[in-house]
Amino acid sequence: MYLIAGLPPPVDMRIFLHGFQDFFPSREWRPAPQIFLPLVAFGRMHPPEWEELDHGLYSLHLPAPVTLRHTGFDVCVKRNRIMLEATVEASVIDHLSVKIRSAARRAGISSNHSLLPSGIALADITDVDPNVCNLWLATHRHFFAQVEEVCEFTVFKTGKNRENTFWEVMAEYRFAETSALPVNLL
């Protein structure tokens, strides 16, 4: 099994981003199967290693939740695919990634690497005409999800069969308590 840790966006932000996926202009825009901000790729892992990692990740704690701020949309290349991403700024995200990697090392997993948590993949647009993509970006550049807090991260199991990539939630980990103040007052 191949494991990845990421921050799933809160419900309102997820609904906002799924709304774009539901109305892409054509079939060439292939929606991403999961909406999350990637943090750490653990790679292939056997069940005993997973049990050790799982135990270590439950002990992670940050003093405050992560604040996610949607900043727009961008296009990037990932493993020879062109992807449309929702860009986000996230407070203390690097600190959380380091804590997750440290927990993995303590569990004896050394083959993990940090992912650059800059965006949430929305669609594979490799086959989309660049002019159509530019028009979509120009049309949607002023749409933003509201700022929200995240207190949990998720470890996903991913793999590929003959037809599709599959994703399965392995576990969710609460790393902070919710702030008492509304996000717009922070």
Secondary structure by P-SEA (a helix, b strand, c coil): cbbbbbbcccaaaaaaaaaaaaccccccccccccccccccccccccaaaaaaaaaaaaaccccccbbbbbccccccccccbbbbbbbbbbcaaaaaaaaaaaaaaaacccccccccccbbbccccccccaaaaaaaaaaccccccccccccbbbbbbbbccccbbbbbbccccccccccccccccc
